[in-house]
Amino acid sequence: MTSDFTGLTEQEAGRRLVADGPNELPSAGPRRLWQIAFEILREPMFGLLLAGGAVYVALGDLVSGAVLMAFASLSVSISIVQEIRSEKVLDALRAMTSPRALVIRDGRSRRIPGREVVRGDVVLVAEGNRIPADGVLLEARELLVDESMLTGESVAVAKRARGSEAEGEGLRPGGDNIPAVFSGSLVVRGTGVVLVLATGAATEIGRIGKSLASIDAATPRLSLETRRLVRLFAMGGLLASVAVIVTYGLLRGSWLDAALAGIAVGMAMLPEEFPLVLAVFMTMGAWRISQARVLTRRATAIETLGAATVLCTDKTGTLTRNQMTVAACVPADGSDRVQLLRWAELACVPEAFDPMDRAIAQAASVQPESRSLVRGYGLSADLLAVTQVWRLPGTARLAVAAKGAPEAIIDLCRLLPEQARAVRDMVESLGAQGIRVLGVAHGWSDEESLPNSPRGYSFQWAGLVGLADPLRPEVPVAIAECLAAGLRVVMITGDHPTTARAIAREAGLSADTVLTGQDLLGLSDTELRTRVETVGVFARILPEQKLRIVEALQARGDVVAMTGDGVNDAPSLKRADIGIAMGGRGTDVAREASSIVLLDDDFGSVVRTVRLGRRIYDNLRKAMGYIVAVHVPIAGIALLPLLTGLPLILLPVHIAFLEMIIDPACSVAFEAEHEEPDVMTRPPRAPDARLFSPSMLVASVLQGVAALLVTSLVYLLAVQRGMPEDDVRTLTFFTLVLSNLGLIVANRSFRGHPFDFLTGGNRVLLGIQVLTIAFLAATVTIPPVRRLFGFGPLHLHDAAMVALACSLLGMTLALLRWLGRRWSRTGPLQRTGRR
């Protein structure tokens, strides 16, 4: 018993933690400041900024060179701070999702992070737990451990308690019936008490971890796609930059000016914001989902959420409260309710944590007694029942109690057909009320002859116990949201079909067709693939059958999200496109196999996660569209003077200023945008939909061309009027900056009303707009700043021309949006289903 162990004191555990270090596998560790800075400086944009500053210095314009260097330093500093904050957020999220261990400290059990386990700790392990460290077993009750992570052998091995003080030390993984357990292995049955002998790098898995520390994780598809886009644009920008330098130098004879012009064009055409946007959105997405009591263990899950077409959910604890109460008792003839509950309680696992066992124990109101467990028989695929054998005070024989599926108990008791039919009728009647029904049997046995299977005992029918688990109040609304969003919800449960159908109907699920585990056994993979299209409830499902259901749905082209909490759910959670584990009642292995963890075990959190995932993906596409659109007018205005021989407008300092607007706008401002009005009323996006589709590219380029035409019109009109070069640059640059703000607003919403500068609720965007306009005002009102940018004064009639041009752009962008909607109802989202 756990009361026999006192464990370490908190003070001693603290000393050992300091001496040995955390119980963690070796890792590469956090990146240092200089490493982050070096990676950021490798981005082409920063190299171009520094090169531009060097050219200014070579021309003798120290002020311009210093300002450009300052812009570069500011951009690098912002990026470094952003990277550090991102790493801290992700570290915090990883800490929250790390496995926890139940240890005995100062004679009391308490749950601590696995990294805080130390040598000498006494750890309690049970079915579904990951063993947190290497150790020796002080106690073991029918303990089976899966050590395949260490040995490659899929068959679980039995464990026993040590027989002497030294036994268990120096043993290696894979041995059967030995007293040693190892970090990372999984308890698949039974319970045990472990004395920790080694932690961290000193464990068996720690030695493997040393060779894995330098291996990088697989790069998500979004990262690969954005890198591909950046490479394509970078090659185009480099070629254009070289062409501009050669052309300008040959035609005008000034090679230093040619270098400045080439750098400006390269900066204008390089959309280096793509990786920045992806990093910010993934980090902030994980943080926002954590605010909804949901943890994202894999960033790729955020990308997949918007494409989910089927959600497979458990019933108990997910759709229901997981607060079982005994709702009905049907004793056998000649017995009463008290006797039935007494036998049902004896059939429960000692120190039970299962809600049904707890409900039965509470209803039985059993007083503590000096009984002892002699043997227990767990649930198996061929017998859906548990059996316990007890030595009770005052009795010479052993008491045997069994409970489980009524069909299994009927089989154990060998009831006559008439009796079995009456029991099944009662089960159907109770199940129709949403009550989960368990059969109960009892018997006696001599201690000398305990059979290997419960079928070896002589059982008598004790009766039926009905348990009710009320539906969570938020479930019907959440399921209605899923259905409206085109997300099909399927219940997969081990309950009786009648009970499952009743709960499904109460929750708002389709329950017209129910497929049982027995039915599923007779179906081939091809037949199952056809049946899953119409089945809304799977009942009496075995653990291995959940995996078949998930694979059958995926074979049809569905993107499957799967909820689960137990060890038996781990294969299906890992196989699903999105595994969703219960954080409160879920086992460690279920959480490790999943990509998302619900901290509150609330089905409503699943819906909130889908909603947030769709919002993240939408906003990411908006930001990408804006980035392409805004680089069209910048590149065009950089190239136009070179092609026409007219005055040069954009210098590196101007491009740097524009980047100070573009970077926060495309990352922070778009990330903060509210969800689309139809975010949960449209079908899921196609699984193979590209982040940046051809139609979206065309729409973005057309927006950019409209901004370029308006800006070029102002530029050519100013030149035609014979205005000084500084005045031409002022008008053109003002128009370009304001067009940039217009493009931001135009891309804020796919279907809403984007031109709501003040009422849209995006404070980040409002701040960017105010600061941009204030800085523009400073460039023409403060002489040193005006000279730095090469601007002339902005007269009232000039400002009116800029305002008129921007109004024309606004109307053009509105027209393009209207035409786009007429051309395709789905617009840039490409909301096509999988079929």
N, C-alpha and C positions, 0 to 999 in steps of 0.2 A: 504494500500500500504506500501511497505517496507520503503519508504521515510518518513513515519510518525514516525519511531522509530530511536533513536540514539544509544541505547544500552549503555553498559559500556564503560568507557575509558580504554585504554590499561594499564594505571597505576593502576586503581582500580581492573581490572581483575587480574593483577599480584599479588596484595596484597591478594586478595581472594584465589588465587591458593596456595599461601604460607600458608595462614591460614587454609584452609580446606583440602589441599592436592589434588593430581591428581584425576580426575574423572575416577577411576578404581575400579573394583570389588576387594574385599579382596582376597589375594592370599598367598600362602606359602612363597613367597619372594625368593630371590636368595639364593643359598646355601653358607654358610660361608666357609672360608678357611679350618677350622678344619674338617668340614663335608665332604668336597671333599677329604681331606687327609685320613680321616677314611675309606671312601668307597674304596679308592685306596689300602690302606693297607690291606683290607680284601681279595684282590686277593692272591691266593695261592703262586704265584711266589715270591712276596715280602716277605711273611712269610718264604719261603725256603731260600731266600738270607740272611735274618736276622739270621735264625737258623744256616746256614753254618758259618756265621761270629762268632757266639757264640761258635761253636765247635772249630774253629781255636784258639780263645782266650783260651778256656779250654786246648788246646794242647800246649799253650805257644807261639804260632806263632802270635804275636800281629800285625805284619806288614800285614800278609795275612788277618787276621781278620778285620783290619782297612780298607784295600783295598776293601774287600767284602762289608763292611758296606758303604763305599763310593759309590760303584756301586749301592747298594740298594737305598741310598739317592739320587743319580743322577737320577735313574729310576723313583723314586717317584716324584722328582721335575719336571722332564719332563712331567710326566703324569698330575700333578697338573696344570702346565702351559697350557697344551693342553686342559684340562677340562675347565679352566677359559676362554681361548680364544674361545672355542666352545660355551660356554654360552653367551659370548658377541656377537658372530656372530648371534646366534639364537635370542637373545633379539633385536638386530638391525633389523633382518628380521621381527620379530613380530611387532615391532613399525611401520615398513613400510606398513604392511598389516592391521593395525588397522583402524577402521572406522574413517572418518573425518566428521566434522560438519561445516555448513555454519552459521556463527554468524554475528551479527552487532556490530561492535566496532567503537567508535568515528563517528557514523553516516554512516559508510561504511560497506558493506558486505565483508567478507573474510572467507576463508576456513582454519580451524585449526584442529589439531589432537583432537579426541574426549576426550582424557585424559586432555586436557587443558580447557574444558568447566567448567565454575564456576557458582555459584549462582548469579542470576541477569542477566545472559547473555540472549540476545534475539536471538533465533535460528530459522532459516528458514528451514522448512521441506517440502518435496514433495514426490510424488509417488516413492517407491523403497527405501526410506531412513529409516535407523534405528534411532529412537529417542534417542539422546545421554544421556538424563537425565530426571528426573521427573520435570514436570512443568505444567503451566496453559496456555491455548490458548488465545492469544490476538486477533487472527484472524483465521478463518477457512473457507475454500472453499470446500464444498462437501468432507469433510475429513472422510475417513474410515481407521481405525487402527486395525491391527491384534495383539491382546494381548494374543494369545494362549500360548506364552512362560511363561506368568505369571498366566493365568487362566485355561489353558487346553481346553478352548472353541475355536473351529476352526473358528467360524463365526466372521467376522470382525464387530466392533462396530462403530457407527457414533459418531462424535465429533462436538462440537460447541464452539464458542467463549464465554468467560465468560461475565456475565451481570453486575457483580459488582466487586469491588476490592478484596473482600475476597472469592468470589466464586471459587471453584476449589481446595481449600486447604483442606487437610484431606480426600479426596476421595480415594477410592480403585479401582484397576483395574477391568474391566469387566462391568462397567456401560455403558449403551447406552445413547447417546445424553448428555454427561457431558463434561465440559470444561477442564478436566484434562487428561494429557498424561503421559506415564511412560517409563522410560529407558528400552531399549531392545525391545520395541514393534515396529511393522513395519507398515509404511504408505503404504496402498495398493491402495489408490485413493485420489486425491485432494491435496491441499496444506494448510499450516498453519504457523502461527508465534507463537512461544512458549517462554514464560518467564520462565526461569529455577528456580525452587524452591529448588531442592535437587540434590546432585551429589554423586558419589562413593558409599560408604557403607551406606549412608543415604537414598538411593533410595529403592524402593520396591524390585528390583532385587538384590540390594546389600545385603539385609537381607538374601535372598536365597543363595547368593554367599558365605556368611560366613560359611554355612554348607557344601559347595562344595570345599572350598579351600584346604582341606587336601586329596581330592580324586585324585589319580593318573590316568593319561590317560592310555588307553589300550596299552599294549605292542605290537609293530609291529611284524609281523611274522618272519622277519629276526632276530630280537633280540631273540625271543623264540627259533629259530633254532640254533643260535650260542650258546646260553646258554646250549641247550641240548647237542651239540657237546662237549662243554667244560666239562660238567659234566661227560660224558662218558669217555673222555680222562683223566680227573682228577681221576676218580675211578681206571682206569687202571694204572695210574702213582703212585697212593698211594699204590696199591697192589704190584706193582713192587718194589717200594721203600722199603716197609716192608720186602719183600722177600730178597732183596739184603742185607739189614742190618743184618737179621738173618743168611743168608748163609755166608756172609763175616765174621761175628763175630765168627761163629762156626768153619769155616775152617781156619781162620788166627789168631783168638784170639784177635784182636785189635778192640774193640767195638767203640772207638772214630773214628778210620779210617773207620769202618763200617758205622757209622753215616754219615760221609762225603760222602762216596760212595753212600749211600742211598739217601741223599739229592741231589747229582749230578744227579742220575738216575731220581728222581722225577722231577727235573727242566728240564731235557732233554725231558721227555715224556709229559710234560704239555704244550699244545698249548694255553696259556692264551692270546695270541695275538688276538684271534677271536673277543672278545668284543671291544678291542681297534680299530681293523680294521673297524668294523661296525660303531663305533662312529665317527671315522675320516671321513669315506666315506660319511656318511649321512650329517655331518656338512659341509664338503667341497663340497658335491654335491649341497646342498642348496645354498652355497655361489657362486659356479660356475654358477648355473642357474640364480641367481640374477644378475650376470655380463652380462647375455644375456637379461636383462630387463624382467626377469620372476621371480616371487616370489613363493616359495614353502611353503604352509601353513601347509602341513602335510608331515612328512618324508616318510610315506608309499607310497606317490605318486611316489617317485623316484624308488621304487621297482617295481611299477605297470607299469611305462612308457614303459619298454622294452617289455611288453606283450600285449600292445594295438593292437587290430586288426581292429577296426573301429573308425573313427573320424567323429563325427556329428558336422557340423559347420553351423552357421548362415551365411547369405549373407551380410547384410548391416553392414558396419563397420569392418567386419572380412575379407571377401573376397574383399570388395570394400572399397573405401576411406572414406565412410560416409561423403561425401561433396556433398550433393544434389544440383542440379541446375534444374530449369525449362527448359525442353528441347522441350516441345510441348504444344500447347493449341488448343483445338477444341471447340470453343464456340457453343452454341445452335443457331438455326436460329434466326436472328433478334438481336443478341447481338455481342459484339466484345471482343477482347482479354483483354482489360482493365477491362470491366465489369466482365468477368469470373474470373480474378485474384483477383478483389476486393471481390467477394463473397467467393472465396477460402480462402482469408486471414481472412475474418470474421469467417470462420469455424474453424480457428486454435485456439489452447489453448492460453490464454493470457500469455505474457512473456514466450513464447514457448522456449524449449530447444531441441525439436525434430528437426533433420536436415531437414526433409521435410517441417515442418512448417516454419523454418527459410528461406529456399529457396523460398517458396511461398511469405513470407513477403518481402523478398528482391526484388523479381520480381515485386510484386505489387507496390512497392515504395510508400507506404501509408504515408501521413504526419500525425504527431501527432494530435489528436483531443480529445475532451472531451466526448468521448463515455464511456458507462459503461456496464459491463456484468451483465445481469439479471439472467441468468441460463445457465448451461452447462450440456450436456448429454454425458457421456463417452462411449467408445467402449465397447460392450458387446458381448457375445458369439452368441446371436441370431440376432445381428445387427452390422455388421462390419463397423460402421460409427460413427463419432463424430458430435455433433450438439451444436451450441452456439446461445444464444438469447441475442441481444444487444439493448440498448436504444441509438439511434443515435440523434445527435443534429438536430433540425429542422423538426423532424418527430414525429407524434403523435402515430403511431403504432410501435411495436417492430419488428426489423429485425431478421430473423431466417436464419442461414446458416448451411449447412451440407456438409461434405466431407467424402469420404471413398471408400471402394471397389465398383467398378462400379455396380456390381450386387445389392449391398445394396441400392445404390442411385437410381437405376432403380426401385427397389421395393418401395422406399419412394415416388418417383414421379409418380408411377403407369403408366409407359409408355405403349403405345400400343405395341403389338407384333412386328409390323414392325419397330417401332422406337427402341425398345430394340434390335432387330436383327442388325440394323445399328450400334448401339453403340457397341455391342459385336464385330462386324467385325472390327471396328476401334481399339478397345482394343487389339484384336489379332494382328493387323498390327503394332501397336506401341510396343506391348510386344515382338514381334519377333526381334525388334531392341534393346532389353535389357532395354526398358524404363518402369518404374513403373507408372501405370496409376491410377489416382484417379478420381472418379466421384464427381461432385459438384452440389448442389441444393440450392435454396433460396426460401424464403417465408416471410409472414408477419403475425403478431398475435396481438390480443388485450391483454393488460397487465392483465386484470381480469381473463383470462381463459388460463392458461398455463397447457398443458397436462402433464401426468406423463411419457410419452414416446414420442420420436420424431415422431412416427407413427401417433400421434394425430394432427400434423400440415399438412397444405396443401402446398406441395412443387411443385416447377416448376424446370424443368431440366435446368441447367446453362451450362453444358458442361463437357469436360474432360481436366484434367491437367496432363501432362506427366513429370515425373522427372527422371533424369539419375544420377546414382552414379557410376562413372568409377571404373573399376577393379584396385586393387593395382598392380603395375608393377611386384612385386616379387611373386605374387600368382601362376601363371602358373608353374614357376620353383619349388616352394615349393610343389605344388600338385604332380608334376612329381616325386619329391623325395619321397613323401609319398607312391605313387603307386609302385615305385621301391622297397620300403622297405616292401611291402606286407601289407601296411596300407591303407585300403579302406576308401575313403572320401565320405561322404554323406551330401548333402545340405538339411537343414530343414529351411524353410522360410515361412513367411506369405504372400509373394508376389504372384502375378498372375502366373499361370503355364507357360505361354508363356515367361514372363519376366525371371522367374527362369531358364527355359531351356536355354535361350539365354546367361545368365550370366554363367551358368554351363559349357556350351560348350566353351565359351571364356576362362574360367579358366582351362579347360582340364579335367573336370569331365564327367562321364558317364551320359548322359541326354536322353538316348533312352526311358527310362521308368520313367514317372512322376506320383506320387500318390498324389492326393489332399486330403485336410481335409474332404471334403464331401464323397470321396470314402472310406476313412478310417472309417467313421462312420458306414458304412455297413459291416465292416469286423469283424469277431470274433477274439479273441486273437490267436487262432490256425491258422486262415487264414492269419492274419497279420504277424505271425511268418514266414510263407512261403513266403509272398510277399516281406518282407524287404530284402531278400537275393539278389533280382535283381533290386530293386528300387534305383536309384542314386539321385533323387531329390524329396523331399516332399514339395509341395506348398500349399498355403492357409491353413496352419496348425495352429490350435488353441493351446494356451498354454498347456492345459491338454493333448493334443494329443502328444506333444513332449515326455512326460513321457511314454506314451504307446509305442512309437517307440523305446525308449531306452530299455524298459523292454522286448520288442519283440526281439531285437538284443541280449540282454543278455540271453534270454531263448534259443537261438540257440547256445550258448557257446561263443559268442563274448565278448572280453574285450573292453568296450566302453569308449572312451574319448568324452567329450561333451563341446562345447563352448557356452557361453551365456552371457547376460549382464543385462537382466531385471528381475523384480520381478517374472514374469511368467516363467522364466527359472530356478528359484531356485529349484523346485522339481526335474526336470530332471538333473540338475547339481549335486544335492546331491545323486540322485539314480545312476548316472553314476559311473563307476569304477574310472574315473579321470574327475572331474569337472574343467573346465578351464574358468575363468571369465575374462572379460575385465576390466582392471584397470582404464583406462581413462574414458570411458563412462559408465562403469558398475555401477549398483546400489550396495548399501552396502550389501543387502541381497544376491545378486548373488555372491559377493566376499566371504561372510561368508559361503555360501553353497558349495563353490568350494574348491578344494585342490591345485589349481595352479592359479595364477593371472598374466595376461599379462599386464605389465605396459604401453606398447605402442600400445595395441590393434592390433597388427600386426600378421597376420596369419603365416608369416615366423617365428615368435617366437615359434609357436607351433612345427614346424618342427625342429627348433634348440633344443627345449626342448626334443623332442623324441630322437634326435641324442645324446644329452648329457646324457639322461637317459640310453640309451643302452650302452654308453661308461662306465658309472658308474657301471652298473651291470656287464659288461664284466670284468672290472678291479677288481671288488670285488671278482669275481670268480677266477681270476688269483692269487690274494693275498691269498685266502683260499687254493688254490692248492699248492702254494709255502709253506705255513705254515705246511701243512701235510708232504710235501716232505722233508723239511729241518729237521723235528724232527725225521725222520727215521734214518739217519746216526748218529745224535747226540745220540739218545737213544741206537743205536747199538754199537757205540764205548764206551759208558758208561757201557754197559753190557758185551761186549766181554771179557775184562780182568777178570771179575768175573767168567765167565763160563769156561775160559781156564786156569786160574791161572797165566796168564802173567802180566807184569807190568801195574799198573793202569795209565790211561791216563788223563781222565777228572776229574777235581776237581771243586768245586763250583765257583772258580774264573774264570775258563775257560768258564763255562756255562754262567756266568754273562757277560763275554766279547762277547760271541756269541749272547746273547740277545740284546746287544747294537747295533749289526748289524741287527738282525732280525726285531726288533721293528720298526725302521724307514723305513726299506726296505719294509716290508709288508704293512705298512700304507701309509706313505707319498710318497715313490718312486712309488709304484704301482698305487696309486691314481692319480699321475701326468702322467701316461702313456697315450700316444696318442690313439685315437680311432682305432679300427680295420679297415682294408681297405674295408671290406664288411659291415660295420656297418649299412648302409642305403640301402643295396641291398639284404639283406637276409630277410626271413619271420620273423615275431615276434616269440619270444620264446613261448613255450607252457605255458598256464596260471598255470598249476599244476607242472611245472618243479621245481625240488628242487635246491636250491642254491648249494648244495654239493651232486651231483648225484653219484650213484655207479660207473659209468664209469669214472667219474672224480677222485673218490677216488682211483680206480685201477691205473689210469695214474699217479697220484701223488705218490702213494706208489712205483710204478716201478721206477720212477725217484729217489726217496729216496733210494731204494735198490741199484740202480746203483752207487749212491754216496757212500753208505755204503761199497759196494764191493771194489771200488777203494781205499777208505780210509783204509779199513781193509787190502788190499793187501800191501800197503805201511807199515802199522803197522807190519804185519807178516814178511815182508822182512827185516825190520829194526831189529826185534827181532832175526831172523834167522842169520843175519850177526853178532850177538853178540854185538851190539851197546849198549852204556850205556843207562840207563833208561831215563835220561834227554834228550839224543839225540833222542831216540825213541819217546818221547812225543813231541819234537819239530817237527819232520817230520810229525807225525800223525796229530798234531793240525794244522800245516800249510796246509796240504792236506784237512783237514776238513773245514777250513775257506775258502780256495779257491773253494772247491766244493760248499760251501754255495753261493758264488758269482756266480758260474756257474748255480746253480738252480734258482737264481733270474733272470738271463738273459734268461734262457731257458723258463721261465714262462711269459716273458714279452708280448708275442704275441701268439694268437691261430693260426694265419695263415700267419703272416708276416715273417720277417727274424730277429729273436731275437738276433743273434750274431753280433750286431752292437754296440759295447761298446761306441764308440765315435761319431757315426753318428746318433744314435737313437733320439737325441734331448731331452733326459731325463736328465736334469742337476742334479736333486736330486740323481739319481742313480749313475751318474758319480762322484759326491761328496762322496757318500758312498764308492764306489770302491777305490778312491784315499786315503781317510782317513783310510780305512781298511788295505790297503797295507802298508801305512806309519806306522801304529801302529804295524803291524806284523814285519816290519823292526826294529822298536824300541825294540821289545821284545827279539831280538837276538843281538842287537848292544849296548844296554845300560845295563850294568851289574846289577844295582838294579832291573830293570824291568825284566830282564832275570831270576834273582833268585826268584822274586815274582811268576813267572809263572812256575818255575821249568824246564826251558829250558836249553839245551846245545847249543853250537855253531852250526851254519848252514854252512856246507862246500859247495863248488861249486858243487861237484858231488851229494851231498844230494839234493841241490836245483834243479839239473837237473832231479833227480828221481821224485821229487814233480811235476815239470813241465810236465814230461812225463805222470804221472798218471792223472793229470788234463786234458791233451790233450785227453787221452783215455776216460775220463768221457765225455768230449765235444762231441766226436764222438758217444759215446753210447747214449747220450741224443738226438742227432740229429737223430740217427737211430730209437729211440723210437717214436719221433715225426712223422717220415716218416711212420712207421708201424701203428701208430694211425690214420693217415689220410687215409691210404689204408683200414683200418678196418672200418672206418666211415667217410664219407665225412663231416659230421657236426662237428666232433671232440668233444672237451670238452663242447661246447656250447649246444649240443643237440637241434639243431634248428628245432624242429618239430613244425608244426602248431597245431591248435586246432582240426583239423580233419585229 
